[in-house]
């Protein structure tokens, strides 16, 4: 059977670091980039005699996420110890939730070429992160170093059902989930720093079958591109194994970025291998109904709902609406500017074009722009009224972006005002046509491609400040078109 006769089956396990200032069971900072082992204390170092104290903010973030993903938030959940031995796990176990997580059975709707698709969310649970093994030149030959700054940082693990059927769906699910978490303000979505990371469980089965094949877990997927590549490679690998008469082994595999392959890391552990048992130092967690309802009432408008509203309220195409609502600050700034702009679609064009370019060049976000929504509206109004050309307006926006100066002042100080006086423009048009008598004769004889020549000569004579609409109207009139 060829590859096309098999159906991939994919589920994702996403670990999202929560945007708290302190760790889940102690007061140490969660800030990224500190000197190794600088943000540590006896609790997150796992020293004898210490006790964990739960960070209330972590619970609030978990409830917020569960409600946004339409989960059932459990009134009672239980902490467990997950036992395994790694150098970067100082206690020899991880405090997590196992059989009684805080949230269960939610859903996330994603877009696919075939239309909307519901991906079930099996569970969301809270847990502490492990430390980090460092393999670099500072270590002696054959040795690794351990940085425990990340040990104890609060995580949400969000586990989907195996409802995804190809790599594109997996990427779309991960992007959509990331957008939701960032809108909620619980995660920064940074894949490169590891604060938003995922593992993929991948198996294949013959098309038409309802029996899932043996799954493998893929790790080291710290970008959307790597997720797509790793899944596609792994699907092809598993099909090749089956077609060769072999058997897919349940194992954890590492995505090798440099070689573009997955390779075996270890045999996949089952739950009993971790010897889960209730955490004796933490009582069962009880979440009050009042907290759940208060959180539900405070949920923001989420990306999908906002995107649909942008399409209906502002008449924007789906493409524009999706890009504008991908990040909450950008969507909020667009809405702040919309009442001042002459047209929502033109405003969208400026956001997705020139403003996006400026933000990318400066390596900054929309929250740091220096101009106001009113000022942007004034600039777009000036373009609409013919006071300034589109090209000149781009220069004005750049100056507004850097200084926050009013567009009218920039236009005046730089002499960018467009000439829209009919008499002034007509005089230049007449002069150009008089100097180009042979070209005018050829144009009237049928050589219509000379029209651009006339436009260029007029604009050159007016140093680019002639109103293009007026220039074209007068040229066509005088050339007899």
Secondary structure, 3 states (H helix, E strand, C coil): CCHHHEEEEEEEEEEEECCCCECCCCCCECCCCCCCCCCCCCCCCCCCCCCCCCCHHHHHHHHHHHHHCCCEECCEECEEEEECCCCCCCCCEEEEECCCCCEEEEEEEEEECCEEEEEEEEEEEEEECCCEEECCCCCCCCCCEEECCCCCCEEEEEEECCCECCHHHHHHHHHHHHHHHHHHCCCCCCCCCCCEEEEEEEEEEECCCCCCCCCEEEEEECCHHHHHHHHHHHHHHHHHHHHCCCCCCCEEEEEECCCCEEEEEEECCCHHHHCCEECCCCCCEECCHHHHHHHHHCCCCCHHHHHHHHHHHHCCCHHHHHHHCCCHHHHHHHHHHHCCCCCHHHHHHHHHHHHHHHHHHHCCCHHHCCCCHHHHHHHHHHHHCCCCCHHHHHHHHHHHHHHCCCHHHHHHHCCCCCECCHHHHHHHHHHHHHHCHHHHHHHHCCCHHHHHHHHHHHHHHCCCCECHHHHHHHHHHHHCC
